[in-house]
Amino acid sequence: MAWGIYMSLTNKTIGSKEVFIGLQNYKRLLQTPEYLQSLRNTLVFTFFAIIGKLFFGLLMALALNTDFKGRNLVRALLMIPWTLPNIVAVYNWRWIFNPSGGVANYLLRSAGFIKQDLIWFGSASLAMISVIVANVWRGSPFFGTSILAKLQTIPNDYYEAAEIDGANVFQRFLYITLPEIKDVILLSTLMSTIWTLNEFETIWLMTGGGPNGATQVMNVYSYRTAMRSMMLGRGIAVSVLAMPILILLISVLTRKMVVDDTPRRKGGRHAKQKNG
């Protein structure tokens, strides 16, 4: 990390010796519209991807927490997005969003939503939607399995007592389920936010950051600056600018995990003392 910070303070280009230039890379980046666009794209991509993953992950967990025939098979199938190699998933999504014969256009046309095929990777808004959909599809099982594990620890007595008291399904979810799973949701959201902010491969392989930088998040911009434009120092500076956000999220995540683990440690010590 120290090497990266130092290199971000130089004019290092591939094939040449670095020269220390202080904060010039950061100053130029903050004055560059392309960098500011990549920052905005990163925030938009991360926000909507996290919302989507949380929503579908919660639905997945609630559905799998009920008894029905073939539940184990469905659970295994829903884990495919999380376990499938990313390169395979990306090329499947490229086929789905292909303007000529792609599944997305076929379904939208069949449902009457569109009359002409959409060029998904040729429109700024559609390209962003496509990479968000791909990320949501891949990340939802993480939320689903995490929330499901917590749901299965909630005693049925809570729900039975609430039902006797006249609570409907929504009230039982709001006053029993949600308070029980909120910590898991927070931890999952923090972890997924860190991963989503670091997303590169899916976006690079699907859109290359295009069209016209519409899906160029900070990691893609860093790569293009360092490897395509050969301005290694400035490209590293892009990544360094993202570090404070990541450090903050990791700190919050670590603190939350330590706080959650403290009662279990105390319980374990009390049990040992009692047995002793």
N, C-alpha and C positions, 0 to 999 in steps of 0.2 A: 504494500500500500504506500509506503514511504517513497519507493521508487516511482510509482505512478504519479504521486503528488509532485515530486521533483520534475519529472518529464513534462508535466502539464505547465510548468513554469519556464519551459524552454521552447525554442523554435525548431525542435527536432523534426526532420523529415526523413523518410526512408532512404537510406543510402548516404546520409550525411551526418556529420558530428553535431551534437546539440550545442546551442548557445543559450545561456540563461537570459531570459527577457522579462522576468518578474511576472506581473499579473496581466501582461498584454493579451495573452490568449483569452482570458476571462473577459477582459474589457471588450475585445472584438466580438466574442460570442454574444454577449449581452446586447450588442448593437447590431447583430445579424438577424434579419427577419426569418431566415431559414431555421436558425436555432430556436427562436421564440415560437415558431410554428411547431417544431418538434416537441417543445415543452408542452404546448397546448394539446397536441395530439396525444402525448403520453397521459396527460390528466384525463382527457375524454375517454381514451381507450381503457384506462385502468378503472375509472369510475363505473362505466356502463358494463364492463366485463365482470366486475365484482358484484354489482347488483344482480346481473343475470345469473351468475354462478350461485349466489346465495338463494335466489328465488327458486331456481330449478333444483338445487341441492336440497332445499327444505321440502319441496314437493316430493322429491324422490324418497327422502327419509320418512315422511309421514305415510306415504303409500306403502313402503316396505315394512313399516311398523305394524301393519295390519296383517291378519292371517288370511291367506288365500292360496289356492292350489297353484303350485309352480313358483312360489315366492323365491326359492333359492336359485332357480334358473333365471328368473328376471333380475335378481340381484347380481348374478354373474355377468349377464348381458350388459347391465348398466355400468359395469366396471370396465368394459372394453375401451371406452374413450381414454380412460386414465392410464391403461396399460399398453395401448397400441403405440408402436414407435411413431414419433412425431412426424418423420418424413413421410410415412405411409398415410397418416391422417391428413397432412397438408395436401398431398396430391389427390386424395379423395375429395377434399373441399374444392380444389381447383376444378375438378371434374363437375362437382355439384353446381358451382357457380359459373361454369362455362356458358358463354352467351349462345353458343350453337349446340343445342342438344343437352344442355345441363339440366339436372333434376330441379333446381330451384325455379328456373323459368317455366319448366313444364308444369310444376305444381301450381304456380301462381296463375299461369294461363288457363289451366284446367278449372281452377276455382273462380275464374272470371275477374281476377284482380288486375291483370294486365292484358293488353292486346298485342303489344310488340315485345320482343325479347329485350330484357335489360342487359346492358353491358356493365356487369358488376365491377370489374376492375378498371373501367374507364371513367367512372363517376366518383368524385371525391367522397360523397356521402355514402354511396353504395359500397365502395371499397372499404371504408371504415366499418360499416355494418358487417361486411363479410368476415373481416378479421376478428371482430368482436364475437360474432356467432361461433367461429371456429374455436376461439379461446374459451367461451362459455361451455361449449360442448365438451371440451377436453377437461375443464376444471370442475364442472358440477359434481362428478362422483366423489371428489375429495370432500366437498361440503356435505354431500349426502351420507357418506359413510361415517363421517365425524359426528354429525347430528344424530344419525340412527343409533350409534353406539350409546349416546347419552339417553336417547328416548327409551331404550330398552332397560334402563336402570330406574325409570320412574315407576313406583308401585301402582298397580291397578286400583288399589284401595282409594287413592286420591280421586281418580275419575269416577269410581262408583259412588263415593260420598257426594261428589259434586253433582252427579246425575240425580241422585236422590233429592238433593236440595233444589233441583229444577234448573240447573245450569245447562244451556244448550251447547252445541259443538263449538261454536265460536268462543263462548265464555270459558269453556274448559281449556281451549287452546290459549286464550289470552291470560288466564289467571293460574293455570297449572303448567301447561307445556312450555310456554315462552319463558317464564322465570327460571325453569329448570335447565333450559338449553341456551340461555343467553351467554353464559361464559364460553361455551363451546363455539357459539356463533362468533363471538369476539375473537377468540384465538384463531379460528379458521379464517376469519376475514383478515386478520393481521398477516398471517402466513401467506395467504393467497395474494394479498396486496404486494408483498415483497416479491413474490414470484412473477406477478403480472407486470410490475414496474421493470423487471429484468427481461421481459419477453423480447426475443429477437428472431428466433428461427422461424416461427410461424409466419410472422409479418414479412420477413425477408423473402421467404420462399413463395408466399402467396402473391404479394404485390410489389416487393422490392422497395417499399416505402412510397410508391406512387398511388394514383397519378399526381404528378406535380407536387410531391411531398405530402399528399393528403393523409397518408398512413405512416409517414416517417416519424416514428417515435424517437426518443433520445438515443436508445441503443443503436438503432439503424443509422441515425445521423452521425453518431460517434464512429461507427464502422466505415461509413462512406467517407467521412473526413479523414480518418486515419489511413485507410487502405486504398480507397479509390483516389482521393486527392493527395495522398501521401503526406499529409500534415499530421504526423503522429502526435506531436505535442498538443496540438489543438484538439485532436480527436480524444486524447486521454482527458483533457480538460473538461470535455462534455460529460464524461463518466464521473469525474471528480465532483462536478456540480450536483450530480444526483446523490452523492454519498450522504449529505446531511439528512435527507429524507429517509434513506434506507437505515442509517444509524439510529434515527429516532424511532422508526418502526420496530427495529430489532430490539432496542432498549425497552420499549413498551411491552413487546412480546415476552422478552426474558423476565421482566419484572412480574408480569401477569402469571407466567408459568411458575415462578418461584413462590409467589403468594398463594397460588392454588395448591402447591405441593406442601406448604408448611403445615396445614392441619393434618395431612396424612402422616407426615414425619412425627408430629407430636403424638398422634394416635398410636403409631407404632411403638414409640418409646414408652408410653403409658402402659401399653399391653405387655411389653417386656418386663417393666417394673412390677406389674401385677403378677405375672407368671413367676417372676423371680422371688 
